[in-house]
Amino acid sequence: MFLMYVDESGDAGVINSPTRYFVLTGLVVHELRWRAVLDRLIQFRQDMKARHGLKLREEIHAAHFINNPGNLVRIKRHDRLSIIRDYADALASIPDLNILNVVVDKQGKGLSYGVFENAWRTLIQRLENTISYRNFRGPANTDDRAIILPDNTDNKRLQALLRKLRAYNPIPNQGGGGYRNLPMVQIIEDPVFKDSEHSYFVQSADLAAFLLYQELAPNGYMRKKSGQHYFNRLQAILCTQAARNDPRGIVRL
């Protein structure tokens, strides 16, 4: 079984939204590698505690880590940036990790465009397809399934969407002309929502989403420090098969 931990960066609204982009990132690991990956994440956090005084229980919430760190202000800003950079490098060094990314560019979208629904539907479809084609790194069983573990989000709306896709998942026919219904079969159960504060896996998905967002629309400090290029550090674990027209597999809507 594959586990997909999901977090987002940017705002899913269309009207008066403060962000142009909405990024949704899934960090995928097979159950047989879950403990090994957790051990690597714990080792990274232990290293950050020794080097920077970041406690293991303290959350790395990337969106706030640089400009609004709260109690973590005790760690110098350039050291917090180093933690983010080293975090990306640590993730990229872990065998059998996989990252799926969906980006919605809201510019030009109509007021009725469902950013949340379209981003999540696309991410779920890519998870389903990647399992079907056995394109994830790591173990691959003929009967593998997946479960989704998102950060707390619009829980009821996501639950309803996933239940709907199990019955009705219209896919355009190649070459145009009509649709075919391909209900989801690889993803079991409702989403199991996690509090990112208590999950290194969700924090890792959050970091990847943040770095992709910063590539698209970097804040002043990240631009000054060339942090808009940090997403490229994750290249080794990007699921490039997720999008044929993007060399890094980013699905753009």
N, C-alpha and C positions, 0 to 999 in steps of 0.2 A: 504493500500500500504506500502511496505517496501522500505526504502532508504538505499542503500549501499554506504558508503564513503570508498574510496580506496586509499592506498598509498603503497609505496614499500621501500625496503632497499636492498642495493647491486646493482650491475651493471648487465644489461641484455645482455651484450656482451659475446661472446665466445672467440674470438681471442684477445689476449693480455689484457684480462680483469683483473682488479685489485682485483676482488672478486671471491671466489669460489662459493658463494651462491647468489641466487636471491630470495628475500622474497616478497610476495604480500599478503597484508592483507586487508580484507573488514570488516568494522564496520557497522553492520546492526541494524537499529531501525525502528519500525513501525511508520507510520505517526501519529497515535493516541498518541504515547509516545514521539514524537519529541520535543515538547515544554518542557515537564517535564525533559527530558535528557539535553536539552540546559540549563535550569535553574540550574541543578546540575553542569554542566561544568562551568557556570558563577560563581557559588558559590565557586567552587574550585579555579578559577583564582583570585577571590577576596581574598580568604585565602592566596594564594601565594603572592599577592601584599602586604597584611598586614605583612606577616612573612618574605618575602625576597625582597620586593621592585620590583617584576616582574609586569610590567604594563599590564593591560588587553589587550592592543593592540599589545603587543610584542609577536612574534611567538615562540612557543616551537617547534623548528625543531630539533628533537632528535639527528640526525646524527652530527649536529654541536654544540649541546648544551654543550657537555663536552669539546671537544678539539679545537673547533673553534667558540667561542660564539659571536664574534663581539662585539657590544656594551654591550652585557650581561656579559662581562668580569668583570663588576663592581660587579656582584654577585659572591661570592667565589665559587670555583670549587666544594667543598664538599656540598655547599648549592644547587648548580645546580643539583648535583646527588640526593640530597634529594627531589628536585622538581620532578625529573623523577620517583623516587620510590613512592612518594606520589600521583603522577598522576596515576600510575598503580593501586594503592589501591583505588583511587577515582573512576576510571572506573569500577573496579571489584565490587564496592558497589552499582552500579546503576542497579536497576531491569530492565529487558526487553532489555538490551543491548546484542548483539551477535557478536562474532568475528569468521571470517573464515580466515584460513591461508593456503597458498600454498608456498612450498619451492622447488626450483630447485637447485639440486646439479650439477654443471656444470662439475665436474670431470668425465672424461670418456665419456662425450658427444661429438659427432662428430661435425665438424666445421659447418655443415649445420643445426644443431639442433636449432630450433627457440625458444629461452628462453622466449622472450616476448609473442609470440603467444601461446605457450603451457601453460604458467603460467596463462595467462588471460583466455584462453579457459576453463581451469580447474576451475578457480574461478567462472566464469560465470555459468558453469554447476552445481557447488555446490550450488550456489544461487538459480538456477532454481529448483534443486531437493529438497532443504531444504524447499522451499515454498510449493512445491507439496506435500511433506510428513508432512507439518505443524510441523516442528521440531524447529522453532525459538521460543525463549521465547517472551512473550508478546501477544498482540491481534492476533487472527488468523481468518480471514474471508474466506469463501469458494471461493471467487473470488479475493483474494489478488493478486496483481501484484507487480513489483519492478522497480525501476529506479536506475541507477548507476551514482554516482557522484565522479569521480576520481580527484586526484590532476592532474595538467597539466602534461601530459606525451606525448607519441607519438600519438597525438589526431586522426589524420586521419587513422592511422593503426588500432587503437582500434575501431574506428567507423566502419571501413570496416569489421573487424572481427565479431563484434556483428551483423551487418546486414547479414553477411554470415551465422551465426549460426541460424538465424531465418528461413533460407531456407534449410540449410544442416548442420546437426550435427550428424556425424556418431558415433555410440556407439557399441563397440564390443559385440557380442552375448556372453552370459554366457556359459562357457564350451568350448569356442573357436569356430572358424569357421564362418567367415563372420561378417558383420555389419548390424545394422538397423539404419535408419535415424529417429532421434527424434528432429525435429526442436524446437527451443526455443519458448515458448508461454507466459511465466510468466513475461518476462522483456520487458518493453515498452520503446519507444523512443530511440534516440541515447544517448550515455553518455553525461552527463552535467558536463563539466569540471569546477573545482573549483580552486581558488588560495588558497593554504594552509594558507597563511598569514592571510586570512580573514575568515577562517572556523575552529572553535574549533573541529568540527567533523573530518575533514581531519587531523588535528593535532593529534587527538586521534588515528586514524588509523596509522599515521606515528609513533607514540610512540610504538604501539603494534608491528609493523613490525620491528622497531629498536631493541626492546627487544628480539624478536625471533632471529634476526640476531646475536645479541650479545651472545645469548646462543650457537649458532653454531660456531661463530668465534669472540670471545670477543677481544676488543682492550686492551691494557695494563692496562689502568686505571680501566676499568670495571672489569677486572680479579682481579686486586689488591684489589678492594673494594667489590668483590663478586657480582658485578652487572650482571654477566652472569646468575644468578639465578632469576633475577627480572621478567622474563617472566612468571614464575610460579604464580606470584601474580595475574595474569589475569585469573586463572583457572575457577573462578566462571562464567565467561561470554564467555568462549570458546565453540564453537559449536562442541561438541565432536562427533556428528553423522556424520560429514562431511567425516570422514575416519574410516573405520572399523578396520584397522590394526594399528591405533595410538590412545592411550588412551586420547589424548588431541585434537583429530580431525584434526591434521596437515596433509595435503595432501603433500606427498613427491614425487617428480618427478626425 
